[in-house]
Amino acid sequence: MTTTPTVPRPRTEPVLWSVEDTADYLRVPPKTLYEWRYKGDGPPSHRIGRYVRYVPDEVRTWVRSR
């Protein structure tokens, strides 16, 4: 019996960025994102369990609004 390898389906939902991903995109240290989040500044962030995540489109919109 042979099995056909499965090919992963392309993602249709947006991928969330980690603090490190977002910091790389904005070219700031991750610590800066945590400080902005604490002060209520910076791009919108979302807590998912114990993790902070960013929606790429929200980060881009935030950058354009600056």
ZIPE-V448063 format. One record per residue. N is the residue number from 1. RES is the residue in one small letter. PSI is psi in radians with two decimals (none if undefined). Layout:
n,res,psi
N,RES,PSI
N,RES,PSI
This chain:
n,res,psi
1,m,2.23
2,t,2.60
3,t,2.55
4,t,2.21
5,p,2.49
6,t,2.47
7,v,2.22
8,p,2.43
9,r,2.51
10,p,2.55
11,r,2.41
12,t,-0.40
13,e,2.68
14,p,2.54
15,v,2.37
16,l,2.54
17,w,2.51
18,s,3.06
19,v,-0.74
20,e,-0.73
21,d,-0.80
22,t,-0.72
23,a,-0.71
24,d,-0.77
25,y,-0.76
26,l,-0.17
27,r,0.84
28,v,2.77
29,p,2.59
30,p,-0.61
31,k,-0.62
32,t,-0.72
33,l,-0.72
34,y,-0.69
35,e,-0.79
36,w,-0.75
37,r,-0.74
38,y,-0.70
39,k,-0.20
40,g,0.18
41,d,-3.07
42,g,3.13
43,p,2.70
44,p,2.39
45,s,2.81
46,h,2.34
47,r,2.17
48,i,1.77
49,g,-2.14
50,r,0.13
51,y,2.59
52,v,2.27
53,r,2.75
54,y,2.47
55,v,2.09
56,p,-0.74
57,d,-0.61
58,e,-0.66
59,v,-0.79
60,r,-0.72
61,t,-0.74
62,w,-0.75
63,v,-0.78
64,r,-0.49
65,s,-0.14
66,r,none
